[in-house]
Amino acid sequence: MRPHFNALVILLLLLGPVAYAQNDPTPNRHGPFFLTVQIGGGQGLVAVGGGCWLANQKLEPEVLIGYVPPSIGGCAMAIFTFKTTYTPYSPSLQNGWQVSPVSVGGFINYTTGDQFFLTNKSAGRYPKGYYWWSPAVRVGALVGARITHEASASDLNVFPRRTTFYGELSTNDLHLVSKLTNKSLGLGEILTLGLGLKAGGR
């Protein structure tokens, strides 16, 4: 129950600022917050969360809470991810559309469940050195592309003002080490595709 309670608290904290922005009658006080829905990408079959735009909307730190159903993971799992994405440039098209050919980023996530533990010692059932990595924690990198639509300056009351559709390929430390020690692994076995949408008030 504890992980699910923590997930609910984090989600409420993320939703709070956006909900405030929607009810704010003063358009120019809308904050740079966004909500995210993602499918795949090593962060759960479905993950939801949110973050904020920084550095002139080029940097996007965010927190995601993902879910893996028993039919896929063998048991229900929750995955907590902190991810940051950097988009160096976004050429503008017509009618408020922008295309970002390259985004790069990194993430760290924690997976809940009895079979996932931080260290051999914390698991208490494996000999010393049996697992040199933590099954619960993964560190990874990603690269992707995106397309964004932004409302015009005259549509200050529109929500969301900024909507981004994105795709990304990601891998993690365990996959990379596996590739280095097993050359027969293909890219499809160490890369994971994620698709998502971000929508926010600015």
C-alpha positions in Angstrom: 0.0 0.0 0.0 2.8 2.4 0.8 4.1 2.8 -2.8 0.6 3.4 -4.1 0.0 6.0 -1.4 3.2 7.8 -2.3 2.2 7.7 -5.9 -1.1 9.4 -5.1 0.6 12.1 -3.1 3.1 12.9 -5.9 0.4 13.0 -8.5 -1.7 15.4 -6.4 1.3 17.7 -6.0 1.9 17.7 -9.7 -1.8 18.3 -10.6 -2.2 21.1 -8.1 -0.4 23.9 -9.9 -2.0 23.0 -13.3 -5.5 23.0 -11.7 -4.8 26.4 -10.2 -3.7 27.7 -13.6 -7.0 26.5 -15.2 -9.1 28.5 -12.7 -6.8 31.5 -12.7 -8.8 34.4 -14.3 -5.5 36.2 -15.1 -4.0 34.6 -18.2 -0.5 35.9 -17.8 -0.1 34.2 -14.5 -0.4 30.7 -16.0 2.7 28.8 -14.9 5.1 26.7 -17.0 3.7 23.4 -15.8 2.7 20.5 -18.0 1.1 17.0 -17.6 2.5 13.9 -19.3 1.0 10.7 -20.5 3.5 8.1 -21.9 3.2 4.6 -23.2 6.3 2.3 -23.0 9.8 3.6 -22.9 10.9 1.4 -20.0 8.8 3.5 -17.6 5.7 1.3 -17.4 3.1 0.2 -19.9 1.4 3.5 -19.1 3.0 6.3 -17.1 1.5 9.6 -16.0 3.0 12.6 -14.3 4.2 16.1 -15.0 6.9 18.7 -14.7 7.8 22.2 -15.8 9.5 24.0 -18.7 12.8 25.7 -18.0 15.5 27.5 -20.0 13.1 29.0 -22.6 11.2 25.7 -22.8 14.3 23.7 -23.8 14.7 21.8 -20.6 11.9 19.6 -19.1 12.4 18.0 -15.7 9.5 15.8 -14.8 8.3 13.0 -12.6 6.4 10.0 -13.9 4.5 7.1 -12.2 4.2 4.1 -14.4 2.2 0.9 -14.1 3.0 -2.6 -15.4 0.1 -5.1 -15.3 0.6 -8.7 -14.1 -0.2 -9.9 -17.6 3.1 -8.3 -18.8 5.3 -8.2 -15.7 4.2 -11.3 -13.9 2.9 -9.2 -11.1 1.7 -5.6 -10.8 4.5 -3.1 -10.6 4.8 0.6 -10.1 7.7 2.5 -11.6 8.7 5.9 -10.3 10.8 7.9 -12.8 12.6 11.2 -12.7 13.4 12.3 -16.2 14.9 15.3 -17.8 14.8 16.1 -21.5 16.7 18.8 -23.4 15.5 20.0 -26.8 18.2 22.3 -28.3 16.1 23.8 -31.2 12.6 23.8 -32.5 12.0 25.4 -35.9 8.6 27.0 -36.3 6.1 26.0 -39.0 2.8 27.6 -39.8 -0.2 27.9 -37.5 1.7 27.5 -34.3 3.4 24.2 -35.0 7.0 23.5 -34.2 9.1 20.5 -35.1 12.0 19.4 -32.9 14.1 16.8 -34.8 16.3 15.9 -31.8 15.7 15.7 -28.1 18.1 14.1 -25.6 17.8 13.3 -22.0 18.4 11.0 -19.1 16.4 9.3 -16.4 16.6 7.3 -13.2 13.7 5.1 -12.0 12.8 2.8 -9.2 10.6 -0.3 -9.6 8.5 -1.6 -6.7 7.9 -5.3 -5.9 9.4 -8.1 -3.8 11.6 -9.2 -6.7 13.2 -5.7 -7.0 15.6 -4.6 -4.3 18.3 -2.1 -3.9 21.2 -4.3 -2.9 22.0 -8.0 -2.2 22.1 -7.1 1.5 18.7 -5.5 1.5 17.2 -8.5 -0.2 18.7 -10.8 2.4 18.4 -13.9 0.3 21.4 -13.9 -2.1 25.1 -14.4 -1.4 27.5 -11.5 -1.5 28.3 -10.4 -5.0 25.5 -12.5 -6.6 23.9 -9.3 -8.0 26.4 -6.5 -8.8 23.5 -4.3 -9.9 20.4 -3.1 -8.2 17.3 -4.8 -9.8 15.1 -1.9 -8.5 17.1 1.1 -9.8 17.9 1.8 -13.5 19.7 4.8 -15.0 19.2 5.4 -18.6 19.5 7.8 -21.6 17.1 8.7 -24.4 17.0 10.3 -27.8 13.8 11.3 -29.6 11.9 13.8 -31.7 8.7 15.7 -31.3 6.1 18.0 -32.7 4.5 20.8 -30.7 1.5 23.1 -31.1 1.4 26.4 -29.3 -1.7 28.6 -29.0 -1.4 32.0 -30.5 -0.9 35.1 -28.4 -4.5 36.1 -28.9 -5.8 32.8 -27.4 -4.6 33.5 -23.8 -7.4 31.6 -22.2 -6.9 28.4 -24.2 -5.8 25.3 -22.2 -3.5 23.7 -22.9 -1.6 26.5 -24.5 1.2 24.1 -25.4 0.8 20.5 -26.5 3.7 18.2 -27.5 3.6 14.8 -29.1 6.8 12.9 -28.8 8.6 9.6 -29.5 11.8 8.5 -28.0 14.2 5.5 -27.9 15.8 4.8 -24.5 18.2 2.3 -23.0 19.6 1.8 -19.5 22.8 0.8 -17.7 21.9 -2.9 -17.5 21.1 -3.1 -21.2 24.3 -1.4 -22.2 26.4 -3.7 -20.0 24.6 -6.7 -21.5 25.4 -5.4 -25.0 29.1 -5.0 -24.1 29.3 -8.5 -22.7 27.1 -10.2 -25.4 27.8 -8.9 -28.9 25.0 -11.0 -30.3 22.3 -8.7 -28.8 20.6 -6.6 -31.3 19.6 -3.0 -30.9 16.0 -4.1 -30.7 16.9 -5.9 -27.5 18.5 -3.0 -25.7 16.3 -0.1 -27.0 12.8 0.7 -25.9 10.3 2.8 -27.8 8.2 5.3 -25.8 5.4 7.5 -27.2 3.8 10.3 -25.2 2.0 13.6 -25.0 2.7 16.7 -22.8 0.2 19.4 -22.3 0.5 22.6 -20.3 -0.6 26.1 -19.6 2.3 28.0 -21.3 
